[in-house]
Amino acid sequence: MKKKENKKQKAKRNGEKQSHVLVWIAAAVILIPMLLIGVVVMTSTENSGQPVIGDRFSENDLNPAITDDEIAQVTEAMEKMDYVESVEVNLKSATLRVNINLIDDIDEKDESAVKSLAKDAYNAIDAILPVKTYFTQQENGKMYDLSINLYNYSSFDDTHTQDHWLYVCLTKNSASEKSVTDVISTARDPETAEAVMNGTIVE
């Protein structure tokens, strides 16, 4: 009789142990995902309202860097050119933008002269910031882009009409070998431009 009782007690204990193990496994299965979700929610709440800041450039990119002193030199060189009314030079998103506001007397008839001015500006910048060094992609890193914008006025009114507006843009991307000059104020395809303006273009 005692042997039977002992066997029953052992079986009972084993059954209790197994049920305890199953309870702990079930608790772990439920608690671990809940803890992970809780951590994600906590970190998301802490970081909410803060911008995600990234950098598309590595340590080898933009080397050598363009300095404030060199930007000042570029501005001074642009101000010395003919027909210039005002100059703004800025360096944003790895692009050196040179905005040259020409005198209002310049108009669409002076397109070739303004293209020549854009080339002069490019050469003047090359003398301060060599294009091969600063605006041409290197084997071990990316470099700056260059955008030179020349225009006679930036808004239209009775004395500054769209018919006489002139806007020339010279661009040199670091990935390209040569610069490109575009006349922004003149449509490449006048018929399509007219259709778009009038809302008559058909897809």
VENFEN-V57604 format. One record per residue. N is the residue number from 1. RES is the residue in one letter. PHI is phi in whole degrees, -180 to 180 (NA if undefined). OMEGA is omega as a letter, one per 30 degrees, with the letter a starting at -180 (999 if undefined). D_FIRST is the distance of its C-alpha to the first C-alpha in Angstrom with 1 decimal. Layout:
N/RES/PHI/OMEGA/D_FIRST
N/RES/PHI/OMEGA/D_FIRST
//
This chain:
1/M/NA/a/0.0
2/K/-62/a/3.8
3/K/-63/l/5.4
4/K/-64/l/5.2
5/E/-63/l/6.3
6/N/-61/l/8.6
7/K/-63/l/9.9
8/K/-64/l/10.7
9/Q/-63/l/12.4
10/K/-63/l/14.3
11/A/-64/l/15.4
12/K/-62/a/16.5
13/R/-62/l/18.4
14/N/-61/l/20.0
15/G/-64/l/21.0
16/E/-66/l/22.6
17/K/-60/a/24.4
18/Q/-63/l/25.8
19/S/-67/l/27.0
20/H/-63/l/28.6
21/V/-62/l/30.3
22/L/-63/l/31.6
23/V/-63/a/33.0
24/W/-65/l/34.8
25/I/-63/l/36.2
26/A/-63/l/37.4
27/A/-63/l/39.0
28/A/-64/l/40.7
29/V/-61/a/42.0
30/I/-82/a/43.5
31/L/-73/a/44.7
32/I/-60/l/46.5
33/P/-61/l/49.0
34/M/-65/l/49.6
35/L/-64/l/50.4
36/L/-62/l/52.7
37/I/-62/l/54.5
38/G/-61/l/54.8
39/V/-64/l/56.4
40/V/-62/l/58.8
41/V/-63/a/59.8
42/M/-63/a/60.3
43/T/-67/l/62.5
44/S/-65/l/64.5
45/T/-66/a/65.2
46/E/-65/a/66.3
47/N/-92/a/68.7
48/S/-67/a/70.1
49/G/87/l/73.8
50/Q/-103/a/74.4
51/P/-69/l/76.3
52/V/-86/a/74.9
53/I/-102/l/77.3
54/G/-128/l/77.8
55/D/-138/a/80.4
56/R/-85/a/81.6
57/F/-113/l/83.4
58/S/-93/a/82.0
59/E/-64/a/83.3
60/N/-83/a/85.8
61/D/-79/l/87.3
62/L/52/l/90.4
63/N/-129/g/91.5
64/P/-78/l/94.2
65/A/-86/l/93.8
66/I/-81/a/96.7
67/T/-97/l/97.7
68/D/-62/l/99.3
69/D/-64/l/102.4
70/E/-68/l/102.7
71/I/-63/l/102.2
72/A/-64/l/105.0
73/Q/-64/l/107.2
74/V/-63/l/106.5
75/T/-58/a/107.4
76/E/-62/a/110.7
77/A/-66/l/111.6
78/M/-68/a/111.1
79/E/-66/a/113.2
80/K/-83/a/116.1
81/M/-75/a/116.3
82/D/-69/l/119.0
83/Y/67/a/118.5
84/V/-88/l/115.4
85/E/-97/l/115.0
86/S/-154/a/111.5
87/V/-135/l/108.5
88/E/-132/l/104.8
89/V/-123/l/102.5
90/N/-139/a/98.7
91/L/-125/a/95.8
92/K/-133/l/92.7
93/S/51/l/89.9
94/A/60/l/91.5
95/T/-125/l/94.7
96/L/-86/a/98.0
97/R/-103/l/99.8
98/V/-115/a/103.6
99/N/-105/a/105.1
100/I/-115/l/108.9
101/N/-90/a/110.8
102/L/-86/l/114.3
103/I/-64/a/117.4
104/D/-66/a/117.8
105/D/-66/l/121.0
106/I/-68/l/118.9
107/D/-142/a/118.2
108/E/-61/l/117.2
109/K/-72/a/120.5
110/D/-98/a/119.4
111/E/-55/a/116.3
112/S/-65/l/117.4
113/A/-66/a/118.5
114/V/-71/l/115.1
115/K/-61/l/113.3
116/S/-66/l/115.5
117/L/-62/l/114.5
118/A/-61/l/110.8
119/K/-67/l/111.5
120/D/-63/l/113.3
121/A/-63/l/110.4
122/Y/-60/a/108.0
123/N/-66/l/110.3
124/A/-66/l/110.6
125/I/-68/l/106.8
126/D/-60/l/106.6
127/A/-71/a/108.9
128/I/-92/a/106.5
129/L/-123/a/103.1
130/P/-51/a/103.6
131/V/-59/a/102.2
132/K/-66/a/100.8
133/T/-92/a/98.9
134/Y/-96/a/97.7
135/F/-121/l/97.7
136/T/-132/a/96.7
137/Q/-60/l/93.1
138/Q/-95/a/92.3
139/E/-62/a/90.1
140/N/-105/l/87.5
141/G/-179/l/87.7
142/K/-81/l/89.0
143/M/-128/a/92.2
144/Y/-77/l/94.1
145/D/-101/a/95.7
146/L/-127/l/99.3
147/S/-133/l/100.8
148/I/-112/a/104.4
149/N/-116/l/105.5
150/L/-121/a/109.2
151/Y/-151/a/110.4
152/N/-87/l/113.4
153/Y/-161/a/111.5
154/S/-110/l/108.0
155/S/-141/a/108.7
156/F/-105/l/111.2
157/D/-153/a/113.9
158/D/-62/a/117.5
159/T/-94/l/118.8
160/H/-119/a/115.8
161/T/-90/a/115.4
162/Q/-67/a/112.9
163/D/-62/a/115.8
164/H/-105/l/116.8
165/W/-73/l/113.3
166/L/-136/a/112.6
167/Y/-139/l/109.2
168/V/-116/a/108.7
169/C/-127/l/105.4
170/L/-106/a/105.1
171/T/-124/l/101.5
172/K/-131/l/100.2
173/N/-83/a/96.5
174/S/-64/a/95.0
175/A/-79/a/93.6
176/S/-100/a/97.1
177/E/-81/a/100.0
178/K/-120/l/102.8
179/S/-83/l/103.5
180/V/-126/l/104.0
181/T/-113/l/106.6
182/D/-123/l/106.3
183/V/-98/a/108.6
184/I/-67/a/106.1
185/S/-76/l/108.8
186/T/-117/a/109.8
187/A/-69/l/107.5
188/R/-69/l/107.0
189/D/-125/a/107.1
190/P/-57/a/109.4
191/E/-65/l/108.8
192/T/-66/l/105.0
193/A/-60/l/105.3
194/E/-64/l/107.7
195/A/-64/l/105.3
196/V/-65/a/102.4
197/M/-63/a/104.5
198/N/-89/a/105.6
199/G/71/a/102.2
200/T/-105/a/103.5
201/I/-70/a/101.5
202/V/-111/a/99.6
203/E/-76/999/96.4
//
